[in-house]
């Protein structure tokens, strides 16, 4: 089950920096996770200051 980023995202980029498989990129106003590349490790959720990444 991949993670997704909620509207709580503040576009700080912490999640993208933490992702070990580079599955996160800057989208239109918020960061987005490529569900196909996501390995469900939770590193993005652990690094986010506003808890925007959530298990889908």
C-alpha positions in Angstrom: 0.0 0.0 0.0 1.6 3.3 -1.1 1.6 6.6 0.7 -0.2 9.7 -0.5 0.3 13.3 0.5 -2.6 15.2 1.9 -3.6 18.8 1.4 -1.8 19.6 4.7 1.5 19.6 2.6 3.4 22.9 3.0 5.8 22.1 0.1 8.9 22.0 2.3 10.5 19.1 0.5 11.5 17.1 3.6 9.6 14.1 2.3 11.3 14.1 -1.1 14.7 14.3 0.6 13.9 11.4 2.9 12.5 9.0 0.2 15.1 6.3 -0.5 13.6 5.5 -3.9 13.0 9.1 -5.2 9.2 8.4 -5.5 8.3 11.9 -4.4 8.3 15.0 -6.6 7.0 18.5 -6.5 3.5 18.8 -7.9 1.2 21.7 -8.4 1.3 23.3 -4.9 2.0 20.1 -3.0 4.4 17.2 -3.3 3.2 14.0 -4.9 4.1 10.4 -4.5 4.5 8.0 -7.4 2.5 5.0 -6.1 4.3 2.6 -8.5 7.7 3.6 -7.1 6.7 3.9 -3.4 8.0 1.0 -1.3 5.8 1.8 1.7 8.7 2.4 4.0 7.2 5.4 5.9 10.4 7.6 5.7 8.3 10.4 4.2 5.8 10.4 7.0 8.6 10.3 9.6 10.3 13.3 8.1 7.2 15.5 7.5 6.7 18.4 10.0 2.9 18.5 9.3 2.2 14.8 8.9 1.0 15.2 5.3 2.1 11.8 4.0 -0.5 9.1 4.9 -0.9 5.5 4.2 -3.4 5.1 1.3 
